[in-house]
Each structure stands twice: as C-alpha cells, then as structure tokens.
Amino acid sequence: MLKAIFWDNDGILVDTEALYYQANRDILSTIDIRLTPEQYRSISLDQGQSVLNLARYKGYSDDQITALRQTRDTCYIQLLKQGVRIYPGVEETLRALHGKAAMGIVTSSPKSYFNVMHRQTGLLPFFNLILTREDFTRTKPDPEPYLLALKLAGTKPEESLVIEDTLRGLEAAKAAGIPCIIIPNELTKHQHFSGAEKILSQITDLVSLIDNHYI
C-alpha cells in the first residue's frame, strides 16, 4: 500500500528552469561566454554540474567564480520574486491526492531559492515534509536525499513513490529503491528514462494511475 509520495520541485511543481537558465546566461555573458540552451541542458540538467565552471576555460579562478555565483544567485532570486509559474494541473493533482498518502518535497534547490519560489504558490500546505539542499550532504543522482525522506517519513521504499522530471532524479530514486514516475518537461524530454515506473505526459494523469495501481 502506498504510504508516501515524494515530489521533486523545479520542473515538476514550479516552472523555474527557464529562469535559472536566464540568470546563468546573463551572468556568463558579462565575461563573453554565450551559454546556449543545449549547453545548459547538458551541463546542468544531464550532468548535474554548474555551468559557471565554463569560466575556468577562460582562466577564471575559484574566487572569481564564487563572485560570479553570488551575482548569479542575486539575479536568480530577483527573477523568482517577479513570480513563479505553477505548472498546469499541479494544484488540482495535489488536492486530489492529499490525504491518500503522506507527501513530501525533495529538492536540490537551496532553502533561500525555495522560500522565494513558494512565497505565493499556496502549495506548501499539501506537504508533510520538505527537504532542501541544506538537509543532505550529497545531491541527486546520489540516493541520500530520498533515503533521508524515507527515514523521516517512516516508510519503506516499496511503500513510497517518487515523482521526477530528470534522469538525475530518476537515478536517485532507483538507487534508493523507490519506484519513480517521470513527467518530463520541455528541458528534459530529450533524456532517456530507462527504469522509470511510468512516463506521463501530464501531471493530472497521476491521480487515476495512483488510485488504480498504488492505493
């Protein structure tokens, strides 16, 4: 029986990846590096690395890259403050699943980002558990974030379900032994999700899937 559903945040609940790309692109442009969407997808989403490391190829030091990162973070937070779009169908899906199983958010976003993102979304009351970057040592695709979620929720992997949009998230869930449903977005639909429990085209399909196969 399903006891817990663990959700990724960026790219699943809220549409923030385009804003993060914009912040990185704008900062790198100040040092004459043109960040393409393809580079961003490969480095950030596929490999889980920082695109700011591209500055190393131009001879920038660790201290200079740290300064770039601080400027990028300020830029990103300002973009978030202008408003974050909730993906269509998210609120109705969370409402339909609320109470059927404990729900948690497991995200690699720092708390400073996360709090700004959800300042006006109204989504957080649906969740019993929230884990951000500061809560674990290693990020996805390492299983640590989801292993910690299992521990705090008091559930077994086979009693749980992960909802993700990236290959890194899928790999983290699989390594933790938790079945994972993938809902790709425009930036991740090119990835190959071998081993996913199911790949859905829209989040609203989750309700009938979970009701018919997991509850």
N, C-alpha and C positions, 0 to 999 in steps of 0.2 A: 504493500500500500504506500502511496506517495505521502511523505510527511513534510518535505521541504523543497522549495523551488528557489534556486539561486540565479539571479539575473546579473548579466553584465550591464553596464550603464551606457557608456559612449557608443553610439551606433546601434543600440538596441532600444533604450528608453528615450534618449535625447539625441538630437542631430547636432553633434559638436565637432565631428571630424573635419568638416569643411572650414570651420572657424580656426581650429588648431593648425590646419594646413596654411591658412591665410596668415596667421601670426608668424609661423616659421618662415614662410616665403618672404614676408615683408622684412623681417629682421635679416635674413640672409642676403636680400637684395642690397642692403646697406654696405655689404662688403663684396659686391659684384658677383654674387653667386645666384644663379637663376634656378630656383627649385621648381621642378616640373611635378605635375600630379603623379606621373609614373614613378619618379624618384621617391616621392613621399610614400606612395603605396608600398613600394619595395622595401625601403629602409625602415619606415615607422610601423606600418601595419603587418608586413610579412616577416621582417627580421626582428622587430621589437627594439630597434636601435634609435638613437637620436639623430635627426637629420642635421643638427648643429655640428656633428662630427665632420661634416663636409668642409668646415672651416679649417680643419687640420691640414687638408691638402693645399691650403693657401698659406700655411706656415703659422697659423694662429696657435697661441699657447693655451694651456689648460685654464689659466687665469682669464685670458681674453674670451675663451669660450664660455666660462662661467658668467662673465659680464654679459655676453650675448644672451645667455639663457635667462638671466634676470630681466633683461629688457623684453625678451620674448614672453616671459610669464606675465609681465605687466600689460603688454599688448593683448595677450590672450584673455586675461581677466576683464579688460575693458570691452572686448568683443562680447564676452559672455554677459556682461552687465547690460548690454543693449538688447538682450533677450535670447532665449534658447528655445528652439522649436521642439516640441514633443512629437515623436513620430505618430502618424495616424493610427488609431486603433489601440494605442498603448493604454490610455486611461480606461477604456471600456473592457479591455482584456484583464487588467489588474483588478478591476471591480468585480468581474465575473469569477475570478479565481480566488479572491480574498476570502479567507476563512476555510477554504478547502485544504490548504496546506500552509505551513509557515513559509514566509517569503523573505528573501534577503538580497541585498545588492552587494556584489563582489567586484570592485573596480580597481584598476591600476592608477586611476586619477588621484592626485593629492587632495587632501581634505579642503585645501584653500580653493581649488578649482570646483570641487564637488558642491561645496556650500553655495557658491555663486550660481552654479548651474541650476540648483534646485530651490533657489530663493523664492521663485514664483510658480514652480511647476505644479505644486499641490500633490505630488506623487508619493512623498515620503511616508505619509500615514499608512500606506498599504504594506509597509515593510516592517518586519520584526527585528531585522539585523542589517547593519550597514558596515562594510569593511572597505576602507580606502587604503591608499598606498602606504600610509604610515603604520598600518596594522600588521604588516608582514615584512620579512627580510627580502624574499625573492618574489619577483613578479611572474605573471604568466609569460611563457608556457610552463613554468615550474608549477607543480601542483600545490605548493604551500598555501596560496590564498583559498583554494577550495577545501583543502584539508582542515584549515582553521575554521572555515564556515561550518563544516561537518561537526567539528568539535563543539563550537559554540551553540549550534542548533540542536546538538544531541541526537543526530540522525546518522544512519549508516548510508554508504554510497548507493546501495540498491534501493533505499527509501527516498532518494533525492533525485533532482533533475536540474540540469544547468541549461540556461538559455544564453546563447552567444552569437556573435556575428563574425568572428575572426578565426583563422586557423590557430593562432596562438591560444585563444580562449578554449577552443576545442581540445587542443593538446593538453592544456592544464587540467581540464575536466576528465579526460581519458586517463591521465596519469594518476588522478585522484580516485579513479574507479567509478566516476559518476556518469550516467548516461547524459548525452548532450544533444540538444536540439539547436540547429543553426538557422538563423534568419539573416541572410546576407543583405547588405545594403549596397549602394552604388560603388563605394570604395572597396568592398570586399568580395563582390560577386565573382571576381576572376579567380579567387582562391579555390583549391580543391579540398573538399571536406570529407575525406575518406575516414570512416569510422564514426561519423555522426549518426545518432539515433534516427534523425529525420532532418530534412532540409525543407523549410517552409518559405513560401514567397511573401506571406503577410502574417503579422503577429496575431491577428484575430483568429487564425486557424488553430492557434494553440488551445483554445477553450474546448472545442469538441475533441481534439486529439487527446488532451489530458483527461477529460471526462470519460472517454471511451476506452482508454488504454492504461491509465495510471491510477485513477481513483477507485 
